[in-house]
């Protein structure tokens, strides 16, 4: 069947990117760390992590799911000087000690060993000589650490214990939610807590952050800043509780909803109608009573 030109044009007009005249789709998670929006709390975290390398030891990053921990860690990793630092990023830290040690061996490209003690010795020797052999200071970044077991935490502590605790041969950054924070507060991990030299709790966006965040993403795709009204941004901020991942979710679904109904501007009323049919997002309590 021959496709008519007018059918193609009608299809193009219905595309989200074309409807809003975007150069690409905004508010997606596929953002280079170098292009990420930096709220004040994220800026503070980046500065703190760089300063923490001067004193070495363990740094702890805590934050709610969706607050932007991982992308901030990726930006920090990308900012490290390749001449002076050797970063290792591990996001699947596993739960069991055996699985954890195997992950470390794969990360360091070490041959696997049949016993956990042998793997520990291999990793321990590798970390002990890395700075001397490569001329670069190793930085280990462990993301998604909520499910670390007590046994794994103890092995991490032992890896940090070098030459009778007289030297820090690598820096470690651990990232998780309050679940990790509560685990480290247990009395059994007192010795581990005492090794933490820097701790930062990543805060959600403020309203000013939220407005700037929306404008930033629209400007990156050549979108008009007035697409989202101030009332819409305020409602998005309340619904997301300042979490950028949820703000992205609300923004994208609102854009789709607006394009379907041929609305070139998104206000709070459009967002409320969208929420009424969305099982994943809820209005804040004061908006529920007003609706």
C-alpha angles and dihedrals in degrees: 000000000000115000112225121227092233090055090055091048091050090051091049092051089055095055115107095228093049095044093058094033091240119166086217138348114287130213097037124137091237096096124136111241089236088060098045121126110247119213118194094263091051091050090051091050094051092050092046093051092051091049091047091062088067091062095031122203127100126334121195124207117192128182145138119271109277097020094116104262099139098047090048090052090049090052091049090050091050091049094057115108108251088210094059108024137051109200125198119193119201119176101164100063094165124215105250123070091235093052091046094051091047089052090052091049091052091046092052092039092240121155113259119253128209095232130053092227090057092049090049092051091048093051091043092053092045093053091043094059103029099095092046096047099040101030089229130109111238119233117191117201115194111189126189095024098161094108098049110133124228089250092055092049089054091053090050089052091051091050088055091051102089128168093354091316093300099122142035105221094179141011122239128205117193122191132192147116130275087288089071091043091054091048092054091049091065115111091239090066098051092115091050093050090052089062094058107106099176133025129181130179108207109225127214119251122285116226090261088052090050094052091046090046093055092046091047094054093045092050091052090060097038091252124158111258091221093065088096114046121219088253091054093050091048091053092046089052092051094045094048094041085224096302109141094210091058091043088056090050094051093044096050094046090047091052091051092047091048093049092050090055094038095244113155093192129051118215133172093269092058090049091050091053090049092052092052090068097035119095095191102055129055133195116244114262096258090052091050091057092047094047 
